[in-house]
Amino acid sequence: MRILLSLLAVLFLATTATAQVKLGLRASYGFSDIRTDADLDAISDQFSNASSLSFGVIVEYPLSAVISLRSGAELNRRGTTAELTQDAQIFGASVPFGAEAKTRFTYIDVPLMAQFSLPTEGAIQPYLFAGPSFGLATQGNVRTTATALISFNLMTSDIDLDDINYERFHVAAKAGIGARLNLDEGFTAFVEGRYEQSLTEPYDVPLLEARTGFKGMQFGAGFMFTL
């Protein structure tokens, strides 16, 4: 938590110290899944993607015409979907045989990335970005569904992160590509896609007998203005 607060303080000082800083809002939708170094071949068909949402504030500090530092604060959801072939405990929740368990965790993230804008003379400017992201898990839940002609929700259980010894601090590597459209002086809209992969492994999933992190892709849009 102290690390996140320190990063946010640095962002605030950088924002107030220069008039060239760009501030924006973004939202994105995509999917995430588990990432582990363990061999999942025997049970890979039991796991699939879960929907992934992200909302956040972007702070962009230009260092030159093509290179910027990009940070901000984001609310992200990460998780996975498991189709069970036996009764099991999923993140502390009992899930019966034949059911599908969708697990999602909510994180507050602070990315610290480098952004490279391709110089163009037109209204559309492509860009690339990459770097680490530091996060803190705040909550999670398991939604259990079953299918009998149609899918229906059996129950939704909150996950006690402390009770299952879930490692709240999260580090990930992110990279993406996007394009921005200059709409007015100091005001732009953008679309982008990005990939992320956990560098930390917050939990030891009983079905896998291995610690796991997350990986996923998101596609989003937003707008920015120059302060």
C-alpha positions as CSV (number, residue, x, y, z in Angstrom):
1,M,0.0,0.0,0.0
2,R,2.8,2.4,0.8
3,I,4.3,1.8,-2.6
4,L,1.0,2.7,-4.3
5,L,0.6,5.8,-2.3
6,S,4.2,6.9,-3.1
7,L,3.6,6.3,-6.8
8,L,0.4,8.4,-6.7
9,A,2.2,11.2,-4.9
10,V,4.9,11.2,-7.6
11,L,2.1,11.4,-10.3
12,F,0.5,14.3,-8.5
13,L,3.7,16.3,-8.3
14,A,4.5,15.6,-11.9
15,T,1.1,16.7,-12.9
16,T,1.3,20.0,-11.1
17,A,4.9,20.8,-12.0
18,T,4.3,21.2,-15.8
19,A,1.7,22.6,-18.2
20,Q,2.5,20.0,-20.8
21,V,1.0,17.0,-18.9
22,K,-1.9,15.2,-20.6
23,L,-4.7,13.9,-18.5
24,G,-7.3,11.4,-19.8
25,L,-9.9,8.7,-19.1
26,R,-10.0,5.2,-20.5
27,A,-12.3,2.2,-20.4
28,S,-11.7,-1.2,-21.8
29,Y,-13.2,-4.7,-22.1
30,G,-11.4,-8.0,-22.8
31,F,-10.6,-11.4,-21.2
32,S,-8.2,-12.9,-18.7
33,D,-7.0,-16.3,-17.7
34,I,-4.6,-18.0,-15.3
35,R,-0.9,-18.0,-16.0
36,T,1.4,-20.6,-14.4
37,D,4.7,-22.3,-15.0
38,A,3.1,-25.6,-14.1
39,D,2.2,-28.2,-16.8
40,L,-1.5,-27.9,-17.5
41,D,-1.8,-30.3,-20.4
42,A,-3.8,-32.8,-18.4
43,I,-6.5,-30.3,-17.3
44,S,-6.2,-27.5,-19.8
45,D,-9.7,-28.2,-21.1
46,Q,-11.1,-27.4,-17.7
47,F,-10.0,-23.7,-17.8
48,S,-11.1,-20.9,-20.1
49,N,-11.2,-17.1,-20.2
50,A,-13.2,-14.8,-18.0
51,S,-14.4,-11.3,-19.0
52,S,-12.0,-8.5,-17.9
53,L,-12.9,-4.9,-17.3
54,S,-10.7,-1.8,-16.8
55,F,-11.5,1.8,-16.0
56,G,-8.9,4.4,-15.2
57,V,-7.3,7.8,-15.4
58,I,-4.2,8.3,-17.6
59,V,-1.4,10.8,-16.9
60,E,1.0,11.3,-19.7
61,Y,4.2,13.3,-19.3
62,P,6.0,14.0,-22.6
63,L,9.8,13.8,-22.6
64,S,10.2,14.6,-26.3
65,A,8.1,14.7,-29.4
66,V,8.0,10.9,-29.6
67,I,8.7,9.6,-26.0
68,S,6.4,10.0,-23.0
69,L,6.0,8.6,-19.5
70,R,2.6,7.1,-19.1
71,S,1.0,6.4,-15.7
72,G,-2.2,6.9,-13.8
73,A,-4.6,4.8,-11.7
74,E,-6.8,1.9,-12.9
75,L,-9.5,-0.3,-11.6
76,N,-9.0,-3.8,-13.1
77,R,-10.8,-7.1,-12.9
78,R,-8.9,-10.4,-13.5
79,G,-9.9,-14.0,-13.3
80,T,-10.6,-17.3,-15.0
81,T,-13.4,-19.8,-15.6
82,A,-13.1,-23.5,-14.5
83,E,-15.4,-26.3,-15.5
84,L,-15.3,-28.9,-12.8
85,T,-15.2,-32.7,-13.2
86,Q,-15.4,-33.2,-9.4
87,D,-16.5,-31.4,-6.3
88,A,-13.9,-28.8,-5.4
89,Q,-13.0,-25.8,-3.3
90,I,-12.3,-22.8,-5.5
91,F,-10.8,-19.9,-3.6
92,G,-12.5,-21.0,-0.5
93,A,-15.9,-21.6,-2.1
94,S,-17.5,-25.1,-2.5
95,V,-18.3,-25.7,-6.2
96,P,-20.2,-29.0,-7.2
97,F,-19.3,-31.4,-9.9
98,G,-20.5,-30.3,-13.3
99,A,-20.8,-26.6,-12.5
100,E,-18.8,-23.7,-14.0
101,A,-16.9,-21.4,-11.6
102,K,-16.2,-17.9,-12.8
103,T,-13.7,-16.2,-10.5
104,R,-12.8,-12.5,-10.7
105,F,-10.6,-10.3,-8.6
106,T,-10.7,-6.5,-8.4
107,Y,-7.4,-4.6,-8.4
108,I,-6.3,-1.0,-8.0
109,D,-3.3,-0.6,-10.4
110,V,-0.7,2.0,-11.0
111,P,1.1,1.5,-14.3
112,L,4.5,3.0,-15.1
113,M,5.1,2.7,-18.8
114,A,7.1,4.3,-21.7
115,Q,5.0,5.4,-24.7
116,F,6.4,5.9,-28.2
117,S,4.4,8.0,-30.6
118,L,5.1,7.7,-34.3
119,P,5.5,11.2,-35.7
120,T,2.9,11.9,-38.4
121,E,1.6,15.1,-40.0
122,G,-2.0,13.9,-40.1
123,A,-4.8,14.0,-37.6
124,I,-4.2,10.3,-36.6
125,Q,-1.1,9.4,-34.6
126,P,-0.2,5.7,-33.9
127,Y,1.7,4.9,-30.6
128,L,3.2,2.0,-28.7
129,F,3.5,1.5,-25.0
130,A,5.1,-1.0,-22.6
131,G,6.2,-1.3,-18.9
132,P,5.4,-2.6,-15.5
133,S,2.2,-2.2,-13.5
134,F,1.9,-2.4,-9.7
135,G,-1.5,-3.3,-8.1
136,L,-3.3,-4.2,-4.9
137,A,-6.2,-6.7,-4.8
138,T,-9.2,-5.3,-3.0
139,Q,-11.9,-8.0,-3.4
140,G,-12.9,-11.1,-5.3
141,N,-15.9,-13.4,-5.9
142,V,-16.8,-16.8,-7.3
143,R,-19.9,-17.0,-9.5
144,T,-21.1,-20.6,-9.9
145,T,-23.3,-21.4,-12.9
146,A,-24.9,-24.6,-14.3
147,T,-26.3,-25.4,-17.7
148,A,-29.6,-27.2,-18.3
149,L,-30.7,-26.1,-21.8
150,I,-29.8,-22.5,-20.6
151,S,-27.1,-21.3,-18.2
152,F,-28.4,-20.1,-14.8
153,N,-26.6,-18.7,-11.7
154,L,-26.4,-21.1,-8.8
155,M,-24.8,-18.7,-6.3
156,T,-22.2,-15.9,-6.0
157,S,-19.7,-16.1,-3.1
158,D,-17.4,-13.4,-1.9
159,I,-13.8,-14.4,-1.5
160,D,-12.1,-13.6,1.8
161,L,-8.6,-12.8,0.5
162,D,-7.0,-12.8,3.9
163,D,-8.6,-16.1,4.9
164,I,-7.2,-17.9,1.8
165,N,-3.8,-16.2,2.2
166,Y,-4.1,-14.4,-1.2
167,E,-1.1,-12.3,-2.0
168,R,-2.7,-8.9,-2.5
169,F,0.3,-7.1,-4.1
170,H,0.5,-7.6,-7.8
171,V,3.1,-6.9,-10.4
172,A,2.5,-7.3,-14.2
173,A,4.1,-6.5,-17.5
174,K,1.9,-4.6,-20.0
175,A,2.4,-3.7,-23.6
176,G,0.0,-2.4,-26.3
177,I,-0.6,-0.4,-29.4
178,G,-3.1,2.4,-30.2
179,A,-4.0,5.4,-32.3
180,R,-5.1,8.8,-31.3
181,L,-7.2,11.3,-33.2
182,N,-6.7,15.0,-32.7
183,L,-10.1,16.5,-32.4
184,D,-9.2,20.0,-31.2
185,E,-6.3,22.0,-29.8
186,G,-5.2,20.0,-26.8
187,F,-8.0,17.4,-27.0
188,T,-7.7,13.9,-28.5
189,A,-9.6,10.6,-28.6
190,F,-7.9,7.2,-28.8
191,V,-8.5,3.5,-29.2
192,E,-6.0,0.9,-28.1
193,G,-5.4,-2.8,-27.4
194,R,-3.0,-4.2,-24.8
195,Y,-1.7,-7.5,-23.4
196,E,-0.7,-8.1,-19.8
197,Q,1.0,-10.9,-17.9
198,S,1.5,-11.3,-14.1
199,L,5.0,-11.3,-12.8
200,T,3.8,-12.4,-9.4
201,E,1.8,-15.5,-8.5
202,P,-0.8,-14.6,-5.8
203,Y,-2.4,-17.9,-5.1
204,D,-1.9,-21.7,-5.0
205,V,-4.9,-23.1,-6.8
206,P,-5.8,-26.6,-5.3
207,L,-6.9,-28.0,-8.7
208,L,-3.5,-27.2,-10.2
209,E,-1.3,-27.7,-7.1
210,A,0.7,-24.7,-8.4
211,R,0.8,-21.0,-7.8
212,T,-0.9,-19.0,-10.5
213,G,-1.0,-15.4,-11.9
214,F,-3.0,-13.9,-14.7
215,K,-2.7,-13.1,-18.4
216,G,-5.1,-11.4,-20.7
217,M,-5.9,-8.9,-23.5
218,Q,-8.1,-5.8,-23.4
219,F,-9.5,-3.4,-26.1
220,G,-10.4,0.1,-25.0
221,A,-11.0,3.7,-25.8
222,G,-10.9,7.1,-24.2
223,F,-10.0,10.7,-24.5
224,M,-7.2,13.0,-23.3
225,F,-6.6,16.8,-22.9
226,T,-3.6,18.9,-22.3
227,L,-3.5,20.7,-18.9
